[in-house]
């Protein structure tokens, strides 16, 4: 950025209509993290530090004026929207888990076939993520969120009324279209509105939503059963839908989607980030689907105790993922945020494989809960740094890798629990998590 230029001149000689668009399109060194993560006036002014001193007062005045007119999103509203959207999405991922045995008996199938109910959601969830980058770029993340949550309200009600396994699987497949598009849009909106901290809140509350579905499912065992959990999911999706604002898409954000997808697919750094996301976020989806069945089938825990253990394991993410964002803003080392967390995940999964005792489960809750959650902000902020112009597509690819992994392994883990207890699969997952830690021992973007 030329220090001799004013704020308006620094953006193609035109007054900026959207401060976010200016920040994201500035060619010079911009402290995006500080800008989006702090409420202090200096953090808003910091990106304009390169402007000549005589123009800085005008920069401050214009910044405050734009904020007063609503160009900057209210922090409270952004956080409320982020929390409600994330918990509604997380709930949909694991709402079948507590009722796996009930569904198997109701439809006369095994746990492997019940796993296909979750697989149906994960399949479409994975497929739509990269294509959703186009609508997000053209129409903005808010409109995609509105469409996604409207679909989730309808499909959850359809699932609640399903009287055959085929109808339930079809409803879940349609549900995955909504979760896939809404997850990418919600993460992109959180990252733009609040940087690493709000992205961490989004990821943390999504994990909390997964755990919440396990706790609510345990409570609904004798009060409505599996149909009631889909009604709860529909109400959560409706609440999220009502909080999404109607904002115009950002200026300067349109691009050729096909070229965008081809570009991100060829970036090896994104695949490395996807590997560790696969073993943290992807593994959280697996445990959200099967932790209750795994603990109950061992005979050491009641259904309620297993549900509470699952809630604790995944609910920890509601606090640890935002903490990961805060640590990232405060320049915590990559090794502490990503490879160490992946290694903790490996140890927690190994503890579950070796024993179902209360001590082993408690150890797994702490290690996996922290390991699943801590790297989230670092992974997606690194993806955005790797592809700053194609940030939505980069985030979609990383999340797609984790979703495809969960899609493939969910029915396999269910079948293994049904036949041999599931220990071998947990050992294999622990080995993969350790390999992901080694593959990402250094920041792949900085390397």
C-alpha positions in Angstrom: 0.0 0.0 0.0 1.4 3.4 -1.0 1.8 5.5 2.2 1.0 8.6 0.2 -2.5 7.5 -0.7 -5.7 8.2 1.3 -8.2 5.6 2.3 -10.5 6.1 -0.6 -7.6 6.3 -3.1 -6.2 3.0 -1.7 -9.3 1.2 -3.0 -9.3 2.0 -6.7 -9.8 5.7 -6.1 -13.4 5.0 -4.9 -15.0 5.4 -1.5 -15.3 2.0 0.1 -18.8 0.6 0.4 -17.8 -2.2 2.7 -14.9 -2.1 5.1 -14.5 -5.9 5.0 -14.1 -5.8 1.3 -11.4 -3.2 1.6 -9.6 -5.2 4.2 -9.8 -8.5 2.3 -8.7 -6.9 -1.0 -5.9 -4.7 0.3 -2.6 -5.6 -1.4 -0.4 -4.4 1.4 0.4 -5.9 4.8 -2.9 -6.0 6.7 -3.4 -7.3 10.3 -6.7 -9.0 9.6 -6.6 -11.0 12.8 -6.3 -8.0 15.1 -8.9 -6.1 13.0 -11.5 -8.8 13.5 -10.7 -10.0 16.9 -10.5 -7.0 19.2 -13.1 -4.4 20.2 -10.6 -1.6 20.8 -10.5 1.4 18.5 -6.8 0.9 17.7 -7.6 -2.6 16.3 -10.0 -1.1 13.8 -7.4 1.6 12.9 -4.4 -0.8 12.7 -5.0 -1.9 9.0 -4.7 1.8 8.0 -1.4 2.3 9.7 0.3 2.3 6.3 -1.7 5.4 5.2 0.2 8.7 5.6 -0.2 10.4 9.0 -2.2 13.3 7.7 -4.8 10.9 6.4 -5.1 8.7 9.5 -7.7 11.0 11.2 -9.9 10.7 8.1 -9.4 7.0 8.2 -10.6 6.8 11.8 -13.6 9.1 11.1 -14.7 7.1 8.1 -14.3 3.8 10.0 -16.5 5.0 12.8 -19.0 6.5 10.4 -19.3 3.2 8.5 -19.7 1.4 11.7 -22.5 3.7 12.9 -24.4 3.2 9.6 -24.3 -0.5 10.0 -21.5 -1.4 7.6 -19.7 -3.3 10.4 -21.7 -6.2 11.8 -22.8 -5.9 15.4 -20.5 -8.1 17.5 -23.3 -9.3 19.7 -25.5 -10.2 16.7 -22.7 -11.9 15.0 -21.9 -14.0 18.0 -25.6 -14.9 18.6 -25.9 -15.9 14.9 -22.7 -17.9 15.1 -23.7 -19.8 18.2 -27.2 -20.7 17.0 -26.1 -21.7 13.6 -23.3 -23.8 14.9 -25.3 -25.6 17.6 -28.1 -26.4 15.0 -25.6 -27.8 12.6 -23.7 -29.9 15.2 -27.0 -31.3 16.6 -27.8 -32.7 13.1 -24.6 -34.7 12.8 -25.2 -37.0 15.8 -28.9 -37.0 16.6 -29.2 -40.6 15.4 -26.3 -41.8 17.7 -28.3 -42.3 20.9 -31.0 -44.2 19.1 -28.9 -46.6 17.0 -30.2 -49.6 18.9 -33.8 -48.4 18.9 -33.7 -47.7 15.1 -32.1 -51.1 14.5 -35.0 -52.8 16.4 -37.6 -50.6 14.9 -36.6 -51.3 11.3 -35.3 -54.8 11.9 -31.7 -54.1 10.7 -28.2 -54.2 12.2 -26.0 -51.4 13.4 -24.1 -51.3 10.1 -27.4 -50.5 8.3 -28.3 -47.9 10.9 -24.9 -46.3 10.2 -26.1 -45.7 6.7 -28.6 -43.2 8.1 -25.7 -41.1 9.2 -23.7 -41.9 6.0 -26.6 -40.6 3.9 -26.2 -37.2 5.6 -22.4 -37.2 5.4 -22.4 -38.1 1.8 -24.4 -35.2 0.6 -22.8 -33.0 3.2 -19.4 -33.7 1.6 -20.6 -33.4 -2.0 -22.1 -29.9 -1.7 -19.2 -28.2 0.2 -17.0 -27.3 -2.7 -19.9 -26.3 -5.0 -21.3 -24.1 -2.3 -18.3 -21.8 -2.5 -19.8 -20.4 -5.7 -23.1 -19.3 -4.3 -21.3 -17.9 -1.2 -19.1 -15.8 -3.5 -22.0 -14.6 -5.7 -24.7 -14.0 -3.0 -22.8 -13.8 0.3 -22.8 -16.4 3.1 -25.9 -15.1 4.7 -28.2 -16.0 1.9 -26.6 -19.5 1.7 -27.2 -19.9 5.4 -30.9 -18.9 5.0 -31.4 -21.5 2.3 -29.5 -24.2 4.2 -31.5 -23.8 7.4 -34.8 -23.6 5.6 -34.0 -26.9 4.1 -32.9 -28.3 7.5 -36.2 -27.3 9.1 -38.2 -29.1 6.4 -36.0 -32.3 6.3 -35.9 -32.8 10.0 -39.7 -32.7 10.1 -39.8 -35.2 7.3 -37.4 -37.4 9.2 -39.6 -37.2 12.3 -42.6 -38.4 10.3 -40.7 -41.2 8.5 -42.3 -44.6 8.6 -39.7 -46.5 6.6 -35.9 -46.8 6.6 -35.8 -45.5 3.0 -37.8 -42.3 3.8 -35.5 -41.7 6.8 -32.4 -42.2 4.7 -33.8 -39.9 2.0 -34.6 -37.2 4.5 -31.1 -37.4 5.9 -29.5 -37.2 2.4 -31.5 -34.0 1.8 -30.5 -32.8 5.3 -26.8 -33.2 4.3 -27.3 -30.7 1.5 -28.4 -28.1 4.1 -25.6 -28.9 6.6 -22.9 -28.9 3.9 -23.8 -25.5 2.4 -24.6 -24.0 5.8 -21.4 -25.2 7.4 -19.1 -23.6 4.8 -21.2 -20.4 4.8 -21.3 -20.2 8.6 -17.6 -20.7 8.9 -16.9 -18.1 6.2 -19.2 -15.6 7.8 -17.6 -16.2 11.2 -14.1 -15.8 9.9 -15.0 -12.6 8.1 -16.9 -11.1 11.0 -14.6 -12.1 13.9 -11.4 -13.7 12.5 -9.8 -16.6 14.4 -11.8 -16.1 17.6 -15.3 -16.1 16.1 -14.2 -19.0 13.8 -13.2 -20.9 16.9 -16.5 -20.1 18.6 -18.3 -21.4 15.5 -16.3 -24.7 15.5 -16.6 -25.0 19.3 -20.3 -24.6 19.5 -20.7 -27.0 16.5 -18.9 -29.6 18.5 -21.0 -28.7 21.6 -24.1 -29.3 19.4 -22.9 -32.8 18.6 -22.5 -33.5 22.3 -25.8 -31.8 23.1 -27.6 -34.2 20.7 -26.2 -37.2 22.7 -27.4 -35.7 26.0 -30.8 -34.8 24.7 -31.1 -38.2 23.1 -30.4 -39.9 26.4 -33.1 -37.7 28.0 -35.6 -38.5 25.1 -35.2 -42.3 25.4 -38.5 -42.6 27.3 -40.0 -39.3 26.2 -40.7 -39.3 22.5 -37.8 -41.5 21.2 -36.0 -41.0 18.0 -38.8 -39.0 16.4 -38.6 -36.3 19.1 -34.9 -35.7 18.5 -35.7 -34.7 14.9 -38.3 -32.2 16.1 -35.7 -30.7 18.4 -33.3 -30.4 15.5 -36.0 -28.7 13.4 -36.6 -26.1 16.2 -32.9 -25.4 16.5 -32.7 -24.9 12.7 -35.6 -22.5 12.8 -34.0 -20.5 15.6 -30.8 -20.2 13.6 -32.7 -19.2 10.4 -34.4 -16.4 12.3 -31.1 -14.9 13.4 -29.4 -14.8 10.0 -29.2 -11.1 8.8 -29.9 -10.0 5.2 -26.7 -8.5 4.0 -25.5 -7.8 0.5 -22.5 -9.8 -0.8 -19.2 -8.2 -0.4 -17.8 -6.1 -3.2 -14.9 -7.6 -5.2 -15.7 -11.2 -4.2 -16.9 -12.7 -7.4 -14.7 -15.2 -9.2 -14.9 -18.1 -11.6 -16.0 -21.0 -9.5 -14.7 -23.8 -11.7 -11.2 -22.3 -11.9 -11.4 -21.7 -8.1 -12.1 -25.4 -7.4 -9.4 -26.6 -9.7 -6.9 -24.2 -8.1 -7.6 -25.4 -4.5 -7.6 -29.1 -5.5 -4.1 -28.8 -6.7 -2.8 -27.2 -3.4 -0.9 -29.9 -1.4 -0.9 -27.7 1.7 -4.7 -27.9 1.8 -4.6 -31.7 1.7 -2.1 -31.7 4.6 -4.4 -29.5 6.6 -7.3 -31.7 5.6 -5.5 -34.8 7.0 -5.3 -33.4 10.5 -8.9 -32.0 10.2 -9.9 -35.5 9.2 -8.5 -37.0 12.3 -9.8 -34.3 14.7 -13.2 -33.1 13.3 -13.8 -36.3 11.3 -13.2 -38.4 14.4 -15.5 -36.3 16.5 -18.3 -37.1 14.0 -17.5 -40.8 14.3 -17.6 -40.7 18.1 -20.8 -38.6 18.0 -22.4 -41.5 16.0 -21.1 -44.5 18.0 -19.7 -43.6 21.4 -23.0 -44.4 23.1 -23.3 -47.8 21.4 -19.7 -48.6 22.0 -19.8 -47.9 25.7 -23.2 -49.5 26.3 -22.3 -52.6 24.2 -19.3 -53.2 26.5 -21.7 -53.6 29.4 -19.7 -51.3 31.7 -22.0 -48.3 31.3 -25.7 -47.5 31.3 -27.3 -45.7 28.4 -27.6 -42.5 30.4 -24.0 -42.7 31.6 -22.7 -43.3 28.1 -24.8 -40.4 26.7 -23.3 -38.1 29.4 -19.8 -39.3 28.6 -20.4 -38.5 24.9 -21.8 -35.1 25.8 -18.8 -34.3 28.0 -16.3 -35.5 25.3 -17.8 -33.4 22.6 -19.1 -30.6 24.7 -15.6 -29.7 25.8 -15.1 -28.5 22.3 -17.6 -25.7 23.0 -14.9 -24.1 25.2 -11.6 -25.4 23.7 -12.2 -24.4 20.1 -12.7 -20.7 21.0 -9.7 -21.0 23.3 -7.8 -22.2 20.2 -8.8 -19.1 18.4 -7.7 -16.9 21.3 -4.3 -18.6 21.5 -3.9 -18.3 17.7 -4.5 -14.5 18.0 -1.9 -14.3 20.8 0.7 -16.0 18.6 0.7 -19.4 20.3 3.1 -21.8 18.4 1.7 -24.0 15.7 3.2 -27.1 17.4 1.1 -26.5 20.5 -2.2 -25.9 18.6 -2.2 -28.6 15.9 0.3 -31.5 16.1 0.1 -31.7 19.9 -3.7 -31.7 19.7 -3.7 -34.5 17.1 -1.3 -36.5 19.3 -3.7 -36.1 22.3 -6.5 -37.3 20.0 -4.4 -40.4 19.2 -3.8 -41.1 22.9 -7.5 -40.7 23.8 -8.6 -43.0 21.0 -6.1 -45.6 22.2 -7.4 -45.3 25.8 -10.9 -46.1 24.5 -9.6 -49.0 22.5 -7.8 -50.6 25.5 -10.5 -50.2 28.1 -14.0 -49.1 28.8 -13.4 -48.6 32.5 -14.5 -45.3 34.0 -10.9 -44.1 34.4 -10.1 -44.9 30.7 -13.3 -43.2 29.5 -12.5 -40.1 31.7 -9.0 -39.9 30.2 -10.4 -40.3 26.7 -13.0 -37.5 27.4 -10.2 -35.1 28.3 -7.7 -36.0 25.6 -10.1 -36.4 22.7 -12.2 -33.5 23.8 -9.2 -31.1 23.7 -7.6 -32.8 20.7 -10.7 -32.6 18.5 -11.3 -29.0 19.3 -8.0 -27.1 19.7 -6.7 -27.1 16.1 -9.9 -26.0 14.4 -9.2 -22.2 14.1 -5.5 -22.8 13.2 -6.5 -25.2 10.4 -9.0 -22.9 8.8 -7.1 -19.7 9.2 -4.1 -21.5 7.7 -6.3 -22.5 4.8 -7.4 -18.9 4.3 -3.7 -17.8 4.4 -2.9 -20.4 1.8 -5.7 -19.2 -0.5 -6.6 -15.6 0.5 -8.6 -15.0 -2.7 -10.3 -18.4 -2.6 -10.8 -18.7 1.2 -14.3 -20.2 1.0 -13.2 -22.8 -1.5 -10.1 -23.6 0.5 -12.2 -24.0 3.7 -14.7 -26.2 1.8 -11.9 -28.5 0.6 -10.4 -28.9 4.1 -13.8 -29.6 5.6 -14.7 -31.9 2.7 -11.8 -34.2 3.5 -12.9 -34.5 7.1 -16.5 -35.2 6.0 -15.6 -37.8 3.4 -13.5 -39.6 6.0 -16.4 -39.7 8.4 -18.7 -40.8 5.6 -16.5 -43.8 4.8 -15.7 -44.9 8.3 -19.1 -44.4 10.0 -20.7 -47.6 8.7 -17.4 -49.6 9.1 -17.1 -48.6 12.8 -20.8 -49.5 13.3 -20.3 -52.9 11.8 -17.1 -53.5 13.8 -18.9 -52.6 17.0 -21.7 -55.0 16.0 -19.4 -57.9 15.3 -16.2 -57.6 17.4 -16.8 -54.7 19.8 -15.0 -51.9 17.8 -11.6 -52.0 19.5 -9.6 -52.6 16.3 -11.1 -49.6 14.6 -10.3 -47.4 17.5 -6.7 -48.6 17.4 -6.5 -47.8 13.6 -7.9 -44.3 14.2 -5.3 -43.7 16.9 -2.5 -44.6 14.5 -3.9 -42.3 11.8 -4.2 -39.4 14.3 -0.5 -39.9 15.2 0.4 -39.8 11.5 -1.6 -36.6 11.0 0.4 -35.0 13.9 3.7 -36.0 12.3 2.6 -34.8 8.9 1.7 -31.3 10.3 4.5 -30.9 12.8 5.3 -27.6 11.2 3.0 -24.9 9.9 2.5 -26.0 6.2 1.7 -22.5 5.0 4.7 -20.9 6.6 7.0 -23.7 5.4 
